[in-house]
Amino acid sequence: MVYVGMTLLLGFAAVNTGNNLLYLLVSALLGFMAVSGWLGQQNLRNLSLRLVLPQEIFVGQPTLIGVRVLNQRRRLPAFLIRVGLGDDEPLFPQIGAASHEERTLLLSFSKRGHHQIASLWISSCFPINFFVRSLRVSLNLAFVVFPQPQPEPAPVANGYSEQRQDSASASSGDNGDLRCIHDYQGGEPLKSIHWKLSARHNNFKVKQHEGLASQPVIIDFDQLGGSLENRVGRATSLAINQLRRHHPVGLKLAGKLIPPQSGGGQRRRLLTELALYNGR
């Protein structure tokens, strides 16, 4: 702003006095302003953004989100790029031609459920810090924020009444006889991978044993006391703790029953159901 004010002041002085030296000085300043504006505009061209979200985001917990900026120009690097999202604005000092740089930003969410990041702003003060130019980049990134776990104890119903006799042979675990070998689905421990058999195929194979010591746990949401958010938080904490102990966990919620299973896929399914539950 000081630069602009000085240029305008000299321009008025040149017009009023007719001094040729002032005309030349104002012309040089305007030309420099035009060149810097063009360089700043080119600096923001052909940049693309990508956000890398963690698999689990919880309410009230600061979450590190990866930001990747790709410079699609083949010859020209990009300088002094900032990415704006909330109060955190990571700085990318230089992004080489046809390359990318990654930074992290810290976000926190106050409500569970569906969230969307529609767009981000990228800005730069290049080449000189007279003007800050910005550009909006559309993302339309949708994700689910999980409830905040509440560590209070909660009543649960252990197992299906009609399946208790068969629970030893129907549940999966790390001990017992080998039941089958299946494709890796995510969430299985590394010690369950059949390395020799996986080497003969293009994907990982996982050994599934009989879970002799793992009893199914069903969380009955209606049996939990307290407010809606308190019950959701307690059910979330219970599901996480039981799955960490390698128990198959199910959920009774809003007249729907999710059968007990274990693994990372079941964990995200239960947390998603709880995150989206609105009490109806």
C-alpha positions as CSV (number, residue, x, y, z in Angstrom):
1,M,0.0,0.0,0.0
2,V,2.9,2.4,0.7
3,Y,4.2,1.6,-2.8
4,V,0.9,2.4,-4.4
5,G,0.4,5.6,-2.3
6,M,3.9,6.8,-3.2
7,T,3.2,6.1,-6.9
8,L,-0.1,8.1,-6.9
9,L,1.5,10.9,-5.0
10,L,4.3,11.2,-7.6
11,G,1.8,10.9,-10.4
12,F,-0.2,13.9,-9.0
13,A,3.0,15.8,-8.5
14,A,4.1,15.1,-12.1
15,V,0.8,16.3,-13.5
16,N,0.7,19.5,-11.5
17,T,4.3,20.5,-12.1
18,G,4.9,19.1,-15.6
19,N,8.3,17.8,-14.4
20,N,9.7,15.3,-17.0
21,L,11.9,13.6,-14.4
22,L,8.8,12.9,-12.3
23,Y,7.0,11.5,-15.4
24,L,9.9,9.1,-15.9
25,L,10.0,8.0,-12.3
26,V,6.2,7.4,-12.3
27,S,6.4,5.5,-15.5
28,A,9.2,3.3,-14.0
29,L,7.1,2.6,-10.9
30,L,4.0,1.8,-12.9
31,G,6.0,-0.5,-15.2
32,F,7.6,-2.3,-12.2
33,M,4.1,-2.7,-10.7
34,A,2.8,-4.2,-13.9
35,V,5.7,-6.6,-14.2
36,S,5.4,-7.7,-10.6
37,G,1.7,-8.2,-11.0
38,W,2.2,-10.4,-14.1
39,L,4.9,-12.5,-12.3
40,G,2.7,-12.9,-9.3
41,Q,-0.2,-14.1,-11.5
42,Q,2.0,-16.6,-13.4
43,N,3.4,-17.9,-10.0
44,L,-0.1,-19.2,-9.1
45,R,-0.9,-20.8,-12.5
46,N,-1.0,-24.6,-13.0
47,L,-0.9,-25.5,-9.3
48,S,-3.1,-28.3,-8.0
49,L,-3.9,-29.2,-4.4
50,R,-4.6,-32.5,-2.6
51,L,-5.5,-33.1,1.0
52,V,-4.5,-36.3,2.6
53,L,-6.9,-37.2,5.5
54,P,-6.2,-39.7,8.2
55,Q,-8.5,-42.7,8.3
56,E,-10.0,-41.6,11.6
57,I,-10.9,-38.0,12.7
58,F,-12.5,-37.5,16.1
59,V,-14.4,-34.5,17.5
60,G,-12.4,-32.2,19.6
61,Q,-9.1,-33.8,18.8
62,P,-6.6,-31.7,16.8
63,T,-5.9,-33.6,13.6
64,L,-2.9,-33.3,11.3
65,I,-4.0,-33.2,7.6
66,G,-1.5,-33.5,4.8
67,V,-1.4,-30.8,2.1
68,R,0.3,-31.6,-1.2
69,V,0.8,-28.9,-3.8
70,L,1.8,-30.0,-7.3
71,N,3.5,-27.7,-9.7
72,Q,2.4,-28.8,-13.1
73,R,4.6,-26.3,-15.0
74,R,7.5,-28.1,-16.7
75,R,10.1,-25.3,-16.4
76,L,9.2,-22.6,-13.9
77,P,9.2,-23.2,-10.1
78,A,6.7,-21.7,-7.8
79,F,7.7,-19.5,-4.8
80,L,6.2,-18.5,-1.5
81,I,3.0,-20.4,-1.8
82,R,0.6,-20.4,1.2
83,V,-2.4,-22.7,1.5
84,G,-5.2,-21.3,3.6
85,L,-7.7,-23.5,5.6
86,G,-8.9,-22.2,8.9
87,D,-6.3,-20.4,11.0
88,D,-3.4,-22.6,9.8
89,E,-1.6,-21.5,6.6
90,P,1.4,-23.7,5.8
91,L,4.1,-22.0,3.7
92,F,5.8,-23.7,0.7
93,P,9.0,-21.6,0.1
94,Q,9.7,-23.2,-3.3
95,I,8.1,-25.9,-5.4
96,G,10.2,-27.1,-8.2
97,A,9.0,-27.5,-11.8
98,A,7.1,-30.7,-12.4
99,S,7.3,-31.7,-8.7
100,H,5.4,-31.4,-5.5
101,E,5.9,-30.5,-1.9
102,E,4.0,-31.6,1.2
103,R,3.2,-29.9,4.5
104,T,0.7,-30.5,7.3
105,L,-1.9,-28.3,8.8
106,L,-3.8,-28.7,12.1
107,L,-7.6,-28.9,12.1
108,S,-10.1,-29.5,14.9
109,F,-13.8,-30.2,14.4
110,S,-16.5,-29.4,16.9
111,K,-19.3,-31.6,15.5
112,R,-19.5,-35.2,14.5
113,G,-21.0,-36.5,11.3
114,H,-20.6,-35.5,7.6
115,H,-18.2,-32.7,6.8
116,Q,-17.0,-31.3,3.5
117,I,-14.1,-29.1,2.5
118,A,-15.4,-27.4,-0.6
119,S,-12.4,-25.3,-1.5
120,L,-9.0,-24.0,-0.4
121,W,-7.3,-20.7,-1.0
122,I,-3.7,-20.5,-2.2
123,S,-1.9,-17.2,-2.0
124,S,1.6,-15.7,-2.6
125,C,3.4,-12.4,-2.1
126,F,5.9,-13.2,-4.8
127,P,7.9,-11.5,-6.3
128,I,7.9,-8.7,-3.7
129,N,5.6,-8.2,-0.7
130,F,3.7,-5.3,-2.2
131,F,0.6,-7.3,-3.1
132,V,-0.7,-10.7,-2.0
133,R,-2.5,-12.5,-4.8
134,S,-4.8,-15.4,-4.1
135,L,-6.6,-18.1,-6.0
136,R,-9.5,-20.4,-5.0
137,V,-9.1,-24.1,-5.7
138,S,-12.2,-26.4,-5.6
139,L,-11.9,-29.7,-3.8
140,N,-15.3,-31.0,-2.7
141,L,-13.8,-33.4,-0.3
142,A,-16.3,-35.2,1.9
143,F,-15.5,-37.2,5.0
144,V,-17.0,-38.3,8.4
145,V,-15.9,-37.0,11.8
146,F,-16.3,-39.7,14.5
147,P,-17.6,-39.0,18.0
148,Q,-15.3,-38.2,20.9
149,P,-14.8,-41.3,23.0
150,Q,-16.2,-41.1,26.6
151,P,-14.3,-43.5,28.9
152,E,-17.2,-44.1,31.3
153,P,-18.1,-47.8,31.8
154,A,-21.2,-48.9,29.9
155,P,-23.4,-52.0,30.2
156,V,-23.2,-54.4,27.3
157,A,-24.7,-57.7,26.3
158,N,-22.0,-60.3,25.6
159,G,-22.7,-62.4,22.6
160,Y,-25.8,-63.6,20.8
161,S,-28.1,-65.7,23.0
162,E,-28.6,-68.1,20.1
163,Q,-25.0,-68.2,19.2
164,R,-23.2,-68.6,22.5
165,Q,-22.7,-72.3,22.1
166,D,-21.1,-71.8,18.7
167,S,-19.1,-68.7,19.6
168,A,-15.8,-70.5,19.9
169,S,-16.0,-71.9,16.4
170,A,-17.8,-68.9,14.8
171,S,-15.5,-66.1,15.8
172,S,-12.0,-65.3,14.5
173,G,-8.9,-65.1,16.6
174,D,-5.2,-65.6,16.8
175,N,-5.3,-69.1,18.4
176,G,-7.1,-72.3,17.7
177,D,-7.1,-74.4,14.5
178,L,-6.7,-72.9,11.1
179,R,-10.2,-72.2,9.6
180,C,-9.4,-70.8,6.2
181,I,-7.1,-68.5,4.2
182,H,-8.5,-65.4,2.5
183,D,-7.4,-62.2,0.8
184,Y,-6.1,-59.3,2.9
185,Q,-8.9,-56.9,3.6
186,G,-7.2,-54.3,5.8
187,G,-7.0,-54.3,9.6
188,E,-5.7,-57.8,10.0
189,P,-2.5,-58.1,12.1
190,L,0.8,-58.7,10.2
191,K,1.4,-61.9,12.1
192,S,-1.7,-63.4,10.4
193,I,-0.3,-62.9,6.9
194,H,0.7,-66.2,5.1
195,W,3.9,-64.9,3.6
196,K,4.8,-68.1,1.6
197,L,1.4,-68.2,0.0
198,S,1.4,-64.5,-0.6
199,A,4.7,-64.7,-2.5
200,R,3.0,-67.0,-5.1
201,H,0.1,-64.5,-5.7
202,N,-0.3,-60.9,-6.5
203,N,-1.9,-60.0,-3.2
204,F,-1.5,-60.8,0.5
205,K,-3.1,-63.9,1.9
206,V,-4.3,-64.0,5.6
207,K,-4.6,-67.0,7.9
208,Q,-7.9,-67.1,9.8
209,H,-7.9,-69.2,13.0
210,E,-10.7,-70.3,15.3
211,G,-11.1,-67.6,18.1
212,L,-11.4,-69.9,21.1
213,A,-11.0,-67.1,23.6
214,S,-12.7,-64.2,21.9
215,Q,-16.4,-63.8,22.9
216,P,-18.6,-61.6,20.7
217,V,-19.7,-58.3,22.3
218,I,-22.8,-56.5,21.2
219,I,-23.3,-52.8,22.3
220,D,-27.0,-52.1,22.9
221,F,-27.3,-48.3,22.5
222,D,-30.7,-48.2,24.2
223,Q,-29.2,-49.5,27.4
224,L,-26.8,-46.7,27.8
225,G,-27.9,-43.8,30.0
226,G,-27.3,-40.1,29.7
227,S,-27.8,-37.6,27.0
228,L,-27.5,-38.4,23.3
229,E,-24.0,-37.2,22.9
230,N,-22.9,-38.9,26.1
231,R,-24.3,-42.2,25.0
232,V,-22.7,-41.9,21.6
233,G,-19.3,-41.1,23.2
234,R,-19.6,-44.0,25.6
235,A,-20.6,-46.5,22.8
236,T,-17.6,-45.2,20.8
237,S,-15.2,-45.7,23.7
238,L,-16.6,-49.2,24.3
239,A,-16.3,-50.3,20.7
240,I,-12.7,-49.0,20.4
241,N,-11.6,-50.7,23.6
242,Q,-13.2,-54.1,22.9
243,L,-11.8,-54.2,19.3
244,R,-8.4,-53.4,20.7
245,R,-8.8,-56.6,22.8
246,H,-9.5,-58.5,19.6
247,H,-13.2,-59.1,20.5
248,P,-15.7,-59.2,17.7
249,V,-18.0,-56.2,18.3
250,G,-21.5,-55.6,17.1
251,L,-24.0,-52.8,17.6
252,K,-27.7,-52.4,18.2
253,L,-28.8,-49.0,17.1
254,A,-32.1,-47.5,15.9
255,G,-33.7,-50.9,15.4
256,K,-30.8,-52.2,13.4
257,L,-28.3,-54.8,14.3
258,I,-24.7,-54.8,13.0
259,P,-23.3,-58.4,13.5
260,P,-20.1,-58.7,15.6
261,Q,-16.9,-58.7,13.7
262,S,-13.3,-57.6,14.3
263,G,-10.7,-55.7,12.3
264,G,-10.2,-52.2,11.1
265,G,-13.1,-52.3,8.7
266,Q,-15.6,-53.2,11.4
267,R,-14.2,-50.4,13.6
268,R,-14.7,-47.7,11.0
269,R,-18.2,-49.1,10.2
270,L,-19.3,-48.9,13.9
271,L,-17.8,-45.4,14.4
272,T,-19.5,-44.2,11.2
273,E,-22.9,-45.5,12.3
274,L,-22.4,-43.7,15.7
275,A,-21.2,-40.5,14.0
276,L,-24.2,-40.3,11.8
277,Y,-26.8,-41.2,14.4
278,N,-29.2,-38.3,15.2
279,G,-31.4,-40.0,17.8
280,R,-34.3,-40.8,15.5
